[in-house]
Amino acid sequence: MGESVQTTYDVIIVGGGPAGLCAALYSGRGMLNALLIERGLPGGELLNTDLIEDYIGFESVKGPELARLMTEHAKKFGAEVVMDTVEAIEQRPNGEFLVTTQLGKEYHAPAVILTAGGTPRKLGVPGEQEYAGRGVSYCAVCDGAFFKGEVLAVIGGGDAAVEEADYLTRYAEKVYIIHRRNELRASQILQDRAFKNPKIEFIWNKVVEEVEGEPRGVTRLKLNDTVSGEHSTLTVGGVFIFIGFTPNSGLIKGHFAHDASGYIVTDNHMMTSIPGLFAAGDLRVQLTRQITTAVGDATTAAIAVEKYLTDRAHQKAAPADEREAVASS
Ligand SMILES: Cc1cc2nc3c(=O)[nH]c(=O)nc-3n(C[C@H](O)[C@H](O)[C@H](O)COP(=O)(O)OP(=O)(O)OC[C@H]3O[C@@H](n4cnc5c(N)ncnc54)[C@H](O)[C@@H]3O)c2cc1C
């Protein structure tokens, strides 16, 4: 990774997680002149993941190892990767994009694939970071199977918390849902399911003050009652935190279609409501957020970019009267 001298590309990919790396691979194979801009080391959330056991073809692989393999593979097909933080993606009146970065660079391309992921909201309590990956998790589908027969805590009261707690009861002996209020925000159907699940017990009006453990992982939570102020402890083998996820969609300047939480709405080609701007992976509105869905989105996006650029070139080359006919058809 280094200084980029060139500033104009066919496509700029923002973010180098699984989605960005896969988009770079497909763009390279499609003979597009592609630039991938990543603010840190490529790999995205894979770098924060210990073991991955649900990426097809890899029975068990360490996150950083998969990140390394994906990066090498993407680079093999000619992807140019620079380390910089994108600050803004803006469409100019001619339809091209201007991508500006923290290092003061300005890159141009007729298409951008945004794969900047998002960040699970943290509790911000002692022990949370220390035990991340050793009992503290933000993804039930990813980590649930590592907790067979354990007693777990789920933090939160919205749809994600209640749905994921229900999912975790497939593996766990018991799941406590700890919520800071005495009622849930989750939809009624999810609440009803959770209340009927004999493995789920609710702990109301409590917040986590500290995550405690020993070298092998989490052993208990220190809780504080939001009404009485009383302190207590709860013995658990793991804690799953679902208090929100912030998609990194704020880089887009100008209006774009998104849901109430800021996730980007796309069509089946992964194109956003801004023509030429594509989105793939965790920051897109979708049912689940996994490595497989991120790379699937990215594959579609990169191939859709090729088609978009070809159509654009044809339109530019067509005589004015033909363009008018296409526009009015
Ligand atoms: C702890 C944990 C464990 C997980 N375990 C699994 C698992 O076992 N199996 C599974 O399938 N999924 C798992 N997931 C989910 C999976 O990691 C994500 O779905 C996947 O990484 C999404 O890929 P992405 O490329 O969309 O986003 P990310 O992986 O989040 O990558 C986004 C990238 O964009 C970069 N970026 C962000 N903003 C900017 C900017 N302004 N400029 C430049 N770069 C930027 C980031 O640095 C990051 O590298 C796990 C997630 C977590 C948090």
Ligand as a Chemical Component Dictionary entry (heavy atoms), coordinates in Angstrom:
data_LIG
# 
_chem_comp.id                   LIG 
_chem_comp.type                 NON-POLYMER 
_chem_comp.pdbx_formal_charge   0 
_chem_comp.three_letter_code    LIG 
# 
loop_
_chem_comp_atom.comp_id 
_chem_comp_atom.atom_id 
_chem_comp_atom.alt_atom_id 
_chem_comp_atom.type_symbol 
_chem_comp_atom.charge 
_chem_comp_atom.model_Cartn_x 
_chem_comp_atom.model_Cartn_y 
_chem_comp_atom.model_Cartn_z 
_chem_comp_atom.pdbx_ordinal 
LIG C1  C1  C 0 -16.728 -9.791  16.301 1  
LIG C2  C2  C 0 -17.360 -10.188 14.991 2  
LIG C3  C3  C 0 -17.345 -11.517 14.628 3  
LIG C4  C4  C 0 -17.909 -11.892 13.405 4  
LIG N1  N1  N 0 -17.877 -13.228 13.061 5  
LIG C5  C5  C 0 -18.378 -13.606 11.860 6  
LIG C6  C6  C 0 -18.369 -14.985 11.466 7  
LIG O1  O1  O 0 -17.914 -15.857 12.214 8  
LIG N2  N2  N 0 -18.907 -15.296 10.256 9  
LIG C7  C7  C 0 -19.455 -14.354 9.416  10 
LIG O2  O2  O 0 -19.887 -14.690 8.314  11 
LIG N3  N3  N 0 -19.500 -13.047 9.779  12 
LIG C8  C8  C 0 -18.978 -12.657 10.969 13 
LIG N4  N4  N 0 -19.060 -11.342 11.351 14 
LIG C9  C9  C 0 -19.681 -10.386 10.431 15 
LIG C10 C10 C 0 -18.700 -10.051 9.296  16 
LIG O3  O3  O 0 -17.428 -9.784  9.840  17 
LIG C11 C11 C 0 -19.229 -8.852  8.512  18 
LIG O4  O4  O 0 -20.529 -9.156  8.038  19 
LIG C12 C12 C 0 -18.304 -8.537  7.340  20 
LIG O5  O5  O 0 -16.999 -8.235  7.786  21 
LIG C13 C13 C 0 -18.871 -7.347  6.552  22 
LIG O6  O6  O 0 -17.950 -6.983  5.563  23 
LIG P1  P1  P 0 -17.922 -5.500  4.985  24 
LIG O7  O7  O 0 -16.804 -5.504  4.005  25 
LIG O8  O8  O 0 -19.273 -5.094  4.567  26 
LIG O9  O9  O 0 -17.600 -4.556  6.235  27 
LIG P2  P2  P 0 -16.359 -4.511  7.225  28 
LIG O10 O10 O 0 -15.771 -5.847  7.462  29 
LIG O11 O11 O 0 -16.849 -3.733  8.388  30 
LIG O12 O12 O 0 -15.269 -3.651  6.433  31 
LIG C14 C14 C 0 -15.442 -2.273  6.236  32 
LIG C15 C15 C 0 -14.075 -1.668  5.999  33 
LIG O13 O13 O 0 -14.254 -0.309  5.608  34 
LIG C16 C16 C 0 -13.247 0.466   6.222  35 
LIG N5  N5  N 0 -13.713 1.846   6.314  36 
LIG C17 C17 C 0 -14.752 2.331   7.026  37 
LIG N6  N6  N 0 -14.860 3.664   6.862  38 
LIG C18 C18 C 0 -13.859 4.024   6.021  39 
LIG C19 C19 C 0 -13.458 5.263   5.478  40 
LIG N7  N7  N 0 -14.086 6.398   5.786  41 
LIG N8  N8  N 0 -12.377 5.301   4.644  42 
LIG C20 C20 C 0 -11.710 4.144   4.344  43 
LIG N9  N9  N 0 -12.061 2.944   4.835  44 
LIG C21 C21 C 0 -13.122 2.870   5.665  45 
LIG C22 C22 C 0 -13.058 -0.187  7.585  46 
LIG O14 O14 O 0 -11.790 0.146   8.132  47 
LIG C23 C23 C 0 -13.199 -1.662  7.242  48 
LIG O15 O15 O 0 -11.947 -2.246  6.932  49 
LIG C24 C24 C 0 -18.500 -10.928 12.558 50 
LIG C25 C25 C 0 -18.512 -9.589  12.949 51 
LIG C26 C26 C 0 -17.949 -9.202  14.141 52 
LIG C27 C27 C 0 -17.978 -7.757  14.556 53 
# 
loop_
_chem_comp_bond.comp_id 
_chem_comp_bond.atom_id_1 
_chem_comp_bond.atom_id_2 
_chem_comp_bond.value_order 
_chem_comp_bond.pdbx_ordinal 
LIG C1  C2  SING 1  
LIG C2  C3  SING 2  
LIG C2  C26 DOUB 3  
LIG C3  C4  DOUB 4  
LIG C4  N1  SING 5  
LIG C4  C24 SING 6  
LIG N1  C5  DOUB 7  
LIG C5  C6  SING 8  
LIG C5  C8  SING 9  
LIG C6  O1  DOUB 10 
LIG C6  N2  SING 11 
LIG N2  C7  SING 12 
LIG C7  O2  DOUB 13 
LIG C7  N3  SING 14 
LIG N3  C8  DOUB 15 
LIG C8  N4  SING 16 
LIG N4  C9  SING 17 
LIG N4  C24 SING 18 
LIG C9  C10 SING 19 
LIG C10 O3  SING 20 
LIG C10 C11 SING 21 
LIG C11 O4  SING 22 
LIG C11 C12 SING 23 
LIG C12 O5  SING 24 
LIG C12 C13 SING 25 
LIG C13 O6  SING 26 
LIG O6  P1  SING 27 
LIG P1  O7  DOUB 28 
LIG P1  O8  SING 29 
LIG P1  O9  SING 30 
LIG O9  P2  SING 31 
LIG P2  O10 DOUB 32 
LIG P2  O11 SING 33 
LIG P2  O12 SING 34 
LIG O12 C14 SING 35 
LIG C14 C15 SING 36 
LIG C15 O13 SING 37 
LIG C15 C23 SING 38 
LIG O13 C16 SING 39 
LIG C16 N5  SING 40 
LIG C16 C22 SING 41 
LIG N5  C17 SING 42 
LIG N5  C21 SING 43 
LIG C17 N6  DOUB 44 
LIG N6  C18 SING 45 
LIG C18 C19 SING 46 
LIG C18 C21 DOUB 47 
LIG C19 N7  SING 48 
LIG C19 N8  DOUB 49 
LIG N8  C20 SING 50 
LIG C20 N9  DOUB 51 
LIG N9  C21 SING 52 
LIG C22 O14 SING 53 
LIG C22 C23 SING 54 
LIG C23 O15 SING 55 
LIG C24 C25 DOUB 56 
LIG C25 C26 SING 57 
LIG C26 C27 SING 58 
# 
